[in-house]
Amino acid sequence: MEPLLQQSVERGVRDQQNSKLAEKSEAAESDEDSIRYLTSETFFDMVLAKSHVQQSFQLQLPARIVRELPKATVPVVLRYNCKNWNLSYIGNCKAPRFDTGWRNFVNDNNLKSGDACVFELKECSPENIRFKVHILRGDLPPELAAAVETHGTKDNPIDVD
């Protein structure tokens, strides 16, 4: 085989192998972060309000999860979409909550009022807390949003089948 032709064939084989590796990697990542049945019994869910995603960015944790967490300030890792966000859990106060690092998670994931998050507890110790986060967008489908904006009146109700 001529040297140029052989180089071209070898390059094509390498490109094909790299493409297959990338596809496998993408599939593994999407599989890891896809919403499935929760693997842990310890989780909490939260429909986000304006106070969670604007101005003060306060996310107080519900009592049912606080009982499982240390009564101390502990580093937290939130994992979503194959990325990690580092923040702190402040558990030694009257209203246990995430610190200001929560704002980065909100902004990076474009969270809005009405979106929901499910926080699945994956690791909990006095030194570290780790949650896998599932995000459920609260946006209306475009066809329904348009109907709400233009037709949603008492005399002309929106019919959702």
C-alpha positions, 0 to 999 in steps of 0.5 A: 500500500502506498504510504499516503494511502496507508496513513489515510486508512490508519487515520480513518481507523483511529478516528472511528475508534475515537468516535466509538470511545466518545459515544461510549463515554457520552452514553455512560455520562448520560446514563449516570445522570439520567432520571431513574428510580432513586437508588437511595431511600434517603432523599428529599425533593423541593419545588423551587420558589423565588427565595431559592433561585433569586436575591437571597438564594436561601435553601433551607433543608426540610426536617426529614433530611436534617435528621440524617445530617450532621449538626455541624458545618460540613462540605457538600458536593452536589452532582448533576449532569456529570459535574460537581458543585462544592458548597457547605451545609450549615447544620449547626443553626436554627434553620439548617441550609446550604451556604452561598455556594448554592447560588452557583448551582442555581445559576450554572443550571439556570434554575427557575421558580417552579423547577423541582430538584430531587436530592438523593443522599449518596454519602453522609459523614461528619467530614463530607456530604454528597448528593446526586441531584435530579432536576425537573423543569417546571416549564410549560410545553410551548403550545400550552404556554402560548394558550395560557398567554392568549386564551386562558380566560374564564370565558375561554378556558384552556383544555388540557387533555 
